Amino acid sequence: VPTPLDAGGFATPEDLAVCRGLHRQFGTTYFFASRWFPKEVRPRVDALYGFVRVPDEWVDNPTLSLRETAGELTRYRNELWAGVAGKPPSEPALRAFCDLVRSGHVTAEEGDRFLTAMEQDLTVTRYLTYADLEGYMRGSAASVGLMMAGILGAPDTAEARQGAIALGNAMQLTNFIRDVAEDAGRGRIYLPQEDLERFRVSESAILEGRFSPEIKALISFQISRARELYRRADDAIPLIPRPCRLAVSLARVLYAQILDRVEAMDGNVFQARARTSRVEKLATAAKDRKSTRL
């Protein structure tokens, strides 16, 4: 089956290899789950991952000044829209993503919305309310979920869209919980300020990594919120085309297991980075393959 990227006319096999390499290096859980997609779907998923990972790395692990990073994001956005209009972009991952757009699997608007969230990360380091955080996640996570839904051929219905948004947000919130210490090292606190106040957690306790019963309660609350999002997403997984359900279900289960790891550490997100081993991933895949209704 020809890869849909071929229809776009930009990406070379070398470009797709770059995307696959980025996926394998930075998205270990996603990459593991994505190998369960049908062979023709995997390059699309790699291309999407590559598109979002490149600017994400610029923002999270900058080698340039704030102004220069903002300039790179602007260039990336301009090349995205020029690519949609027919001019090949300079970045391998962007060439592959533009092929996805030109072949009708994703929209440039959602890609653009993701880049807006990356720009926001350059200047916004706090979120007053959960609604404010949801506004950020609409670009950083929900857009990715919606683009994945398009790549997999999910129906363009309200139920399917809401499921894709819920899964994207659930995974993003899981990242925020797991990476509290890492984000604090960058001066960012993604947990809403209203929640810190509710559980009597100071910003300095987060930034300095001072674990306490109050932080444990705060983390427990965020875990419950993430699990509710996973439950909402579960309702829409049966809407995904049958050959793609196993991989999505596996990614969902593996990512939710990160929350289990955080709980096993008694909510101390400063202790270590919660993760699942390859052996655990393989065991989960074997179990999920039996239980998923294909």
LUMKE-142941 format. One record per residue (C-alpha): x negated, y, z negated. Coordinates in Angstrom, 2 decimals, decimal comma. Layout:
      east     north        up
         X         Y         Z
...
***
This chain:
      east     north        up
      0,00      0,00      0,00
     -1,59      3,34      1,02
     -2,19      5,68     -1,89
      0,12      8,72     -1,77
     -2,97     10,87     -2,13
     -3,78     10,06      1,49
     -0,82     12,11      2,66
     -2,29     15,27      1,17
     -5,44     15,07      3,24
     -7,92     16,63      0,78
     -9,24     14,02     -1,65
    -12,05     11,69     -0,66
    -12,73      8,30     -2,27
    -15,55     10,09     -4,13
    -13,06     12,64     -5,50
    -10,82      9,86     -6,76
    -13,85      8,20     -8,36
    -14,59     11,46    -10,20
    -11,02     11,55    -11,51
    -11,19      7,92    -12,56
    -14,49      8,58    -14,33
    -13,04     11,54    -16,26
    -10,06      9,40    -17,23
    -12,25      6,54    -18,41
    -14,63      8,82    -20,34
    -12,20     11,13    -22,11
     -8,83      9,36    -22,17
     -9,71      5,90    -23,45
     -6,20      5,01    -24,66
     -4,50      6,49    -21,60
     -7,01      4,88    -19,26
     -6,56      1,46    -20,86
     -2,77      1,66    -20,57
     -2,90      3,07    -17,04
     -4,67     -0,02    -15,68
     -1,34     -1,83    -16,19
      0,31      0,35    -13,55
      0,66     -1,07    -10,03
     -2,56     -0,65     -8,06
     -1,17      2,10     -5,83
     -0,03      4,17     -8,83
     -3,35      4,24    -10,67
     -5,11      6,81     -8,40
     -2,16      9,19     -8,89
     -2,46      8,91    -12,66
     -6,24      9,37    -12,47
     -5,75     12,47    -10,30
     -3,33     14,02    -12,77
     -5,65     13,26    -15,67
     -8,61     14,76    -13,85
     -6,65     17,92    -13,06
     -5,78     18,55    -16,71
     -9,07     17,36    -18,23
    -11,32     19,76    -16,30
     -9,79     23,01    -17,66
     -9,15     21,39    -21,04
    -12,89     20,77    -21,37
    -13,67     24,36    -20,38
    -11,43     25,58    -23,19
    -12,22     23,03    -25,92
    -15,94     22,60    -25,33
    -16,95     25,87    -23,71
    -20,36     26,50    -22,23
    -19,37     29,99    -21,06
    -18,20     33,16    -22,79
    -14,50     33,70    -23,46
    -14,28     36,10    -20,55
    -16,12     33,76    -18,20
    -13,91     30,82    -19,23
    -10,81     32,93    -18,55
    -12,30     33,69    -15,14
    -12,80     30,00    -14,41
     -9,17     29,30    -15,31
     -8,05     32,08    -12,98
    -10,19     30,66    -10,19
     -8,78     27,18    -10,82
     -5,23     28,52    -10,64
     -5,95     30,48     -7,46
     -7,51     27,42     -5,84
     -4,47     25,35     -6,83
     -2,10     27,66     -5,00
     -4,48     28,07     -2,06
     -4,68     24,27     -1,89
     -0,91     23,99     -1,76
     -1,04     26,42      1,17
     -3,63     24,29      2,96
     -7,10     25,40      1,84
     -9,16     22,59      0,27
    -10,18     23,43     -3,31
    -13,80     23,28     -4,46
    -13,16     20,95     -7,45
    -12,80     17,18     -6,79
    -10,01     16,83     -9,38
     -8,19     19,83     -7,94
     -8,38     18,40     -4,42
     -6,81     15,18     -5,70
     -4,11     17,05     -7,61
     -3,26     19,20     -4,60
     -2,76     15,98     -2,66
     -0,21     14,94     -5,30
      1,58     18,26     -4,81
      1,44     18,12     -1,02
      2,75     14,55     -1,02
      5,70     15,56     -3,20
      4,94     13,69     -6,42
      4,39     16,72     -8,64
      5,08     20,43     -8,41
      2,46     23,14     -8,42
      4,69     25,07    -10,83
      4,18     22,46    -13,56
      0,44     22,46    -12,92
      0,44     26,23    -13,18
      2,39     26,03    -16,43
     -0,28     23,72    -17,85
     -2,98     26,25    -16,96
     -1,03     28,97    -18,77
     -1,22     26,85    -21,94
     -4,98     26,49    -21,46
     -5,27     30,28    -21,16
     -3,23     30,59    -24,34
     -5,79     28,46    -26,17
     -8,41     31,13    -25,52
     -6,64     33,73    -27,65
     -3,91     32,06    -29,75
     -5,12     30,08    -32,75
     -1,99     30,00    -34,94
      1,71     29,19    -34,44
      4,20     30,72    -36,84
      7,06     28,26    -36,26
      7,59     24,87    -34,70
      9,61     26,61    -31,98
      6,50     28,67    -31,18
      4,45     25,47    -31,02
      7,05     23,91    -28,71
      6,60     26,88    -26,41
      2,91     26,09    -26,17
      3,57     22,35    -25,74
      5,95     23,09    -22,86
      2,83     23,78    -20,85
      0,19     21,66    -22,56
      2,24     18,47    -22,97
      5,78     18,54    -21,58
      4,48     19,59    -18,16
      2,16     16,59    -18,13
      5,05     14,31    -19,11
      7,22     15,71    -16,33
      4,42     15,36    -13,77
      3,87     11,76    -14,88
      7,58     11,10    -14,40
      7,30     12,39    -10,85
      4,23     10,29    -10,15
      6,02      7,16    -11,36
      9,18      7,84     -9,37
     11,49      8,35    -12,35
     14,90      9,80    -11,48
     15,19     13,58    -11,61
     17,97     13,57    -14,18
     18,39     15,46    -17,44
     18,00     12,25    -19,44
     14,78     11,26    -17,69
     13,36     14,77    -17,97
     14,15     15,00    -21,67
     12,52     11,61    -22,22
      9,37     12,71    -20,39
      9,22     15,92    -22,40
      9,74     14,04    -25,68
      6,95     11,57    -24,91
      4,56     14,33    -23,85
      5,30     16,30    -27,01
      5,05     13,19    -29,22
      1,58     12,42    -27,89
      0,51     16,05    -28,19
      1,73     16,25    -31,79
     -0,11     12,99    -32,50
     -3,27     14,69    -31,20
     -2,66     17,69    -33,45
     -2,30     15,41    -36,48
     -5,38     13,33    -35,63
     -7,52     16,35    -34,71
     -6,76     18,73    -37,58
    -10,41     18,81    -38,62
    -11,74     19,04    -35,06
     -9,38     21,89    -34,20
    -10,23     23,67    -37,44
    -13,86     23,56    -36,34
    -12,77     25,62    -33,32
    -10,86     28,02    -35,56
     -7,48     26,66    -34,49
     -4,58     25,43    -36,59
     -1,81     23,89    -34,50
      0,35     22,84    -37,46
      3,01     25,57    -37,79
      2,42     28,23    -40,41
      5,96     27,75    -41,72
      5,08     24,13    -42,52
      1,88     25,13    -44,30
      3,91     27,51    -46,44
      6,61     24,91    -47,10
      4,04     22,42    -48,42
      1,92     25,09    -50,12
     -1,16     24,47    -48,00
     -3,51     27,38    -47,44
     -5,28     28,07    -44,17
     -8,59     27,95    -45,99
     -7,87     24,39    -47,19
     -7,42     23,32    -43,55
    -10,41     25,25    -42,25
    -12,67     24,00    -45,05
    -11,38     20,40    -44,95
    -10,23     20,30    -48,57
     -7,85     17,36    -48,79
     -5,08     17,47    -51,39
     -1,66     15,94    -52,21
     -0,13     18,99    -50,53
     -1,98     18,30    -47,28
     -0,97     14,65    -47,51
      2,69     15,72    -47,72
      2,22     18,14    -44,81
      0,68     15,42    -42,64
      3,43     12,96    -43,62
      6,03     15,48    -42,47
      4,29     15,95    -39,11
      4,07     12,18    -38,66
      7,84     11,88    -39,20
      8,40     14,62    -36,63
      6,19     12,84    -34,08
      7,91      9,51    -34,66
     11,29     11,09    -34,02
      9,98     12,34    -30,69
      8,75      8,83    -29,83
     12,22      7,47    -30,63
     13,81      9,99    -28,26
     11,34      9,02    -25,55
     12,14      5,33    -26,01
     15,69      5,92    -24,79
     14,38      7,05    -21,40
     11,72      4,39    -20,78
     14,29      2,04    -19,15
     14,85      4,78    -16,54
     11,28      4,39    -15,28
     10,90      2,13    -12,24
     10,45     -1,45    -13,42
      6,82     -1,99    -12,25
      5,68      1,05    -14,27
      7,49      0,45    -17,55
      4,89     -1,78    -19,18
      2,06      0,76    -18,84
      4,21      3,61    -20,19
      5,45      1,47    -23,06
      1,89      0,40    -23,84
      0,61      3,99    -23,88
      3,48      4,98    -26,14
      2,86      2,13    -28,60
     -0,93      2,61    -28,67
     -0,66      6,34    -29,20
      1,89      5,95    -31,97
     -0,53      3,55    -33,67
     -2,80      6,53    -34,27
     -0,16      7,72    -36,74
     -0,37      4,34    -38,48
     -4,15      4,81    -38,78
     -3,68      8,25    -40,32
     -1,29      6,77    -42,86
     -3,79      4,00    -43,60
     -6,27      6,77    -44,46
     -3,66      8,11    -46,91
     -3,13     11,11    -44,66
     -6,71     12,32    -45,07
     -7,35     13,63    -41,57
    -10,71     15,02    -42,71
    -12,04     11,56    -43,57
    -12,47     10,21    -40,04
    -10,94     10,39    -36,59
     -8,07      7,92    -36,40
     -8,44      5,58    -33,42
     -7,63      2,07    -32,23
    -10,33     -0,40    -31,17
    -10,43     -2,15    -27,80
     -9,61     -5,45    -29,54
     -6,52     -3,82    -31,06
     -5,57     -2,38    -27,69
     -5,82     -5,81    -26,05
     -3,77     -7,42    -28,82
     -1,11     -4,73    -28,48
     -1,05     -5,14    -24,71
     -0,49     -8,90    -25,02
      2,31     -8,36    -27,52
      3,90     -5,50    -25,58
      3,84     -7,47    -22,34
      6,00    -10,14    -23,97
      8,41     -7,75    -25,62
      8,87     -5,14    -22,86
     11,98     -5,74    -20,81
     10,62     -5,86    -17,27
***
